[in-house]
């Protein structure tokens, strides 16, 4: 951890307080419903939600795309109007998986996330997504049709199972070579998600294509999904993940994720870019500055 002088801390606190006053929502934005539209129906592969089975004639998923063979298929259809977004549930579709579940470490996470809550001056950081924000995440996944291969975990994580997915999930395994999944994928899946759970921190792991969401704020959820959109520009993930250790690459990735987030947010929630995502980016800038300062000091002392 980098250390800041007292004067720097006072300047940072004062600057953030002033920034938060400037960038908060207007009274009109607070009154708006911030609606995130959902389709009337979602076709799923698996789900814990009630669904109806609907028959159709078409090509099943396990046939080659070039095949002309037609079969009678049964689709599972979930009506979004019947979803209880306050309860635990999971949805698996051809493009994404969404799992909402509360975990037992919640009390510990709230204590360890207090510094983050204080930095953003918002108790919703790490609080857990409520009904409205869960609905917003599902809307983001449904509205962006180009988005695919993403697993979103709301209010929980599964580090061991996500390690298994590195080798047992075809969509994940096909993205990176075996050695990268074994060495880099398992370390980031275990270390990253366990650290995320302890501090109730939102997190994206490109190696297993999983976003873990804990903060009850739309822009932060959109930011993590934005990381996935950024990584999907490439055919593999391990290079982009490994080069994140370089500060310029890290800063670039964080900025890209926040830019992608703006395409997912509703019009009424665009103010959140300035209120949350810019201060979040500031933390990376500060970390980069102090890391560079430490390296420079080390070089000077060795001469």
C-alpha positions in Angstrom: 0.0 0.0 0.0 1.2 3.5 -0.8 1.5 6.1 2.0 0.2 9.6 1.6 1.4 12.6 3.7 -1.2 14.4 5.9 -1.3 17.4 3.6 -2.0 15.1 0.6 -4.7 13.3 2.5 -6.5 16.5 3.4 -6.3 17.8 -0.1 -7.7 14.5 -1.4 -10.6 14.4 1.0 -11.4 18.0 0.4 -11.2 17.6 -3.4 -13.4 14.5 -3.4 -16.0 16.2 -1.2 -16.2 19.1 -3.5 -16.3 16.8 -6.5 -19.1 14.7 -5.1 -21.1 17.9 -4.4 -20.7 18.9 -8.1 -21.4 15.6 -9.7 -24.3 14.3 -7.7 -27.6 13.7 -9.4 -30.0 16.6 -9.9 -33.5 16.6 -8.3 -35.0 15.7 -11.6 -32.6 12.7 -12.0 -33.5 11.5 -8.4 -37.2 11.6 -9.2 -36.8 9.7 -12.5 -37.4 6.0 -12.5 -34.1 5.2 -14.2 -35.9 2.4 -16.1 -33.8 -0.3 -17.7 -36.0 -2.1 -20.3 -36.5 -5.8 -20.4 -38.0 -8.0 -23.1 -41.2 -9.6 -22.3 -39.6 -13.1 -22.6 -36.1 -14.6 -22.4 -35.2 -17.9 -24.0 -33.0 -19.8 -21.6 -31.0 -23.1 -21.6 -31.3 -23.6 -17.8 -32.9 -21.6 -15.0 -34.2 -21.8 -11.4 -37.1 -19.5 -12.4 -40.6 -20.7 -13.5 -40.7 -21.2 -17.3 -42.9 -22.5 -20.0 -41.9 -24.9 -22.7 -42.6 -23.9 -26.3 -42.1 -26.1 -29.4 -40.8 -25.0 -32.7 -39.3 -26.4 -35.8 -35.6 -25.5 -36.3 -32.0 -26.5 -36.1 -31.0 -27.6 -32.6 -27.9 -26.1 -31.0 -25.8 -29.3 -31.3 -26.0 -29.4 -35.1 -23.4 -27.9 -37.4 -24.3 -24.5 -38.6 -24.2 -25.6 -42.2 -26.6 -28.5 -41.7 -30.1 -28.3 -43.3 -31.5 -30.9 -41.0 -34.7 -29.7 -39.2 -36.0 -31.1 -35.9 -38.8 -30.3 -33.5 -37.2 -28.3 -30.7 -38.4 -27.3 -27.2 -37.5 -23.9 -25.9 -37.6 -22.8 -22.3 -39.2 -19.4 -22.0 -39.0 -17.1 -18.9 -41.5 -14.3 -18.7 -39.6 -11.3 -17.2 -42.8 -10.0 -15.5 -42.8 -13.0 -13.2 -39.2 -12.7 -12.0 -38.7 -11.9 -8.4 -35.5 -9.8 -8.5 -35.3 -9.6 -4.7 -34.8 -13.4 -4.5 -32.0 -15.7 -5.5 -32.1 -17.1 -9.0 -30.0 -18.1 -12.0 -30.5 -17.8 -15.7 -28.3 -19.5 -18.3 -28.7 -18.4 -21.9 -26.7 -18.9 -25.1 -24.9 -15.5 -24.5 -24.6 -15.2 -20.8 -25.1 -16.7 -17.3 -26.6 -14.6 -14.5 -26.6 -15.9 -10.9 -27.9 -14.0 -7.9 -27.2 -15.4 -4.5 -26.3 -14.1 -1.0 -23.2 -15.4 0.7 -22.4 -16.0 4.4 -19.4 -13.7 4.4 -21.6 -10.6 4.0 -21.0 -9.2 7.6 -17.2 -9.5 7.3 -17.3 -8.0 3.9 -19.2 -4.9 5.1 -16.6 -4.2 7.8 -13.7 -4.6 5.4 -15.3 -2.5 2.7 -15.7 0.5 5.0 -12.6 2.3 3.6 -14.1 2.0 0.1 -17.5 3.3 1.3 -15.8 6.2 2.9 -13.7 7.0 -0.1 -16.8 7.2 -2.4 -18.9 8.5 0.5 -21.7 6.0 -0.3 -22.9 3.1 1.8 -24.1 1.3 -1.4 -20.5 0.4 -2.2 -20.3 -3.4 -1.5 -23.8 -3.4 0.0 -25.3 -5.9 -2.4 -27.5 -5.4 -5.4 -31.2 -4.8 -4.6 -34.1 -5.7 -6.8 -33.8 -2.6 -9.0 -30.1 -2.9 -9.6 -30.4 -6.6 -10.4 -33.0 -5.9 -12.9 -30.7 -3.2 -14.4 -27.9 -5.8 -14.8 -30.2 -8.2 -16.6 -31.3 -5.4 -18.9 -27.7 -4.5 -19.7 -27.1 -8.2 -20.7 -30.2 -8.4 -22.8 -29.9 -5.0 -24.5 -26.3 -5.5 -25.7 -26.8 -8.4 -28.2 -23.1 -8.5 -29.2 -22.1 -9.4 -25.6 -21.5 -13.1 -25.2 -19.6 -15.6 -23.0 -20.0 -13.7 -19.8 -20.9 -15.1 -16.4 -22.3 -12.5 -13.9 -22.4 -13.3 -10.2 -24.4 -11.0 -8.0 -23.7 -10.7 -4.3 -21.5 -13.8 -4.2 -18.6 -15.6 -5.9 -17.6 -19.2 -6.6 -13.7 -19.3 -6.9 -13.4 -23.0 -6.9 -16.1 -23.6 -9.4 -14.7 -20.8 -11.6 -11.4 -22.6 -11.5 -13.1 -25.7 -12.7 -14.7 -23.7 -15.5 -11.3 -22.9 -16.8 -11.1 -26.5 -18.0 -14.7 -27.7 -17.9 -16.5 -24.9 -19.6 -15.9 -25.1 -23.4 -16.6 -21.4 -24.0 -14.0 -20.4 -21.3 -11.4 -23.1 -22.2 -11.4 -22.3 -25.9 -10.3 -18.7 -25.2 -6.8 -19.5 -23.8 -4.2 -22.2 -24.0 -3.9 -24.9 -21.3 -0.7 -23.5 -19.7 -2.2 -20.0 -19.4 -5.3 -21.3 -17.8 -3.4 -23.5 -15.4 -0.8 -20.9 -14.2 -2.5 -17.6 -14.7 -6.2 -18.6 -14.7 -6.2 -20.6 -11.4 -4.2 -17.9 -9.6 -6.4 -15.0 -10.6 -9.6 -17.0 -10.1 -8.7 -18.1 -6.5 -6.8 -15.0 -5.4 -8.9 -12.4 -7.1 -12.3 -13.7 -6.2 -11.4 -14.5 -2.6 -10.0 -11.0 -2.2 -13.2 -9.6 -3.8 -15.4 -11.6 -1.4 -13.6 -10.4 1.7 -13.8 -6.7 0.8 -17.2 -6.9 -1.1 -15.4 -5.5 -4.1 -16.7 -5.6 -7.6 -14.4 -7.6 -9.9 -13.9 -9.0 -13.4 -11.7 -11.9 -14.3 -11.0 -12.2 -18.1 -9.5 -15.6 -17.7 -12.8 -17.2 -16.6 -14.9 -14.4 -18.1 -16.7 -13.7 -14.8 -17.9 -10.5 -13.3 -18.6 -10.4 -9.6 -21.0 -7.6 -8.5 -21.5 -6.4 -4.9 -22.1 -2.6 -5.2 -25.7 -1.4 -5.4 -24.7 1.2 -8.1 -25.5 0.8 -11.8 -22.3 2.4 -13.1 -20.1 0.1 -11.2 -21.9 -3.0 -12.5 -21.7 -1.5 -16.0 -17.9 -0.9 -15.5 -17.3 -4.6 -14.7 -19.4 -5.7 -17.7 -17.4 -3.0 -19.7 -14.2 -4.9 -18.9 -15.7 -8.0 -20.6 -16.7 -6.0 -23.7 -13.1 -4.6 -23.8 -11.5 -8.1 -23.6 -13.8 -9.7 -26.1 -12.0 -7.6 -28.9 -9.3 -10.2 -28.7 -9.2 -13.9 -29.5 -7.5 -14.8 -26.2 -7.2 -13.2 -22.7 -4.0 -14.2 -21.1 -1.8 -11.6 -22.8 -4.1 -8.7 -21.9 -4.3 -10.0 -18.4 -0.6 -10.5 -17.9 0.3 -7.0 -19.3 -2.0 -5.5 -16.7 1.0 -5.5 -14.4 2.3 -2.5 -16.4 0.7 0.7 -15.1 -0.1 2.2 -18.5 -1.9 -0.9 -19.6 -3.8 -1.1 -16.3 -4.9 2.6 -16.7 -5.9 2.0 -20.3 -8.0 -1.1 -19.4 -9.8 0.8 -16.6 -10.5 3.8 -18.8 -11.9 1.5 -21.6 -14.1 -0.3 -19.1 -15.6 3.0 -17.9 -16.1 4.2 -21.5 -17.9 1.0 -22.3 -20.0 1.5 -19.2 -21.5 4.6 -20.6 -23.0 2.6 -23.5 -24.8 0.4 -20.9 -26.1 3.0 -18.6 -29.6 4.5 -19.1 -29.7 8.2 -20.1 -30.8 9.2 -16.5 -27.8 7.4 -15.0 -25.1 8.9 -17.2 -24.2 11.3 -14.3 -22.7 8.3 -12.5 -19.7 8.3 -14.8 -18.5 11.5 -13.1 -19.7 10.7 -9.6 -18.3 7.1 -9.3 -16.2 6.0 -12.3 -13.8 9.1 -12.4 -13.0 8.9 -8.7 -12.5 5.1 -9.2 -10.0 5.9 -12.0 -8.3 8.4 -9.7 -7.4 5.6 -7.3 -5.5 3.9 -10.1 -3.8 7.1 -11.0 -2.7 7.6 -7.4 -1.5 4.0 -7.1 0.5 4.4 -10.4 2.1 7.7 -9.1 3.2 6.2 -5.8 4.5 3.0 -7.5 6.5 5.1 -9.9 7.8 7.2 -7.0 8.9 4.1 -5.1 10.7 2.6 -8.1 12.5 5.9 -8.7 13.6 6.0 -5.0 14.8 2.5 -5.3 17.0 3.3 -8.3 18.4 6.4 -6.6 19.4 4.5 -3.5 21.1 1.7 -5.4 23.3 4.2 -7.3 
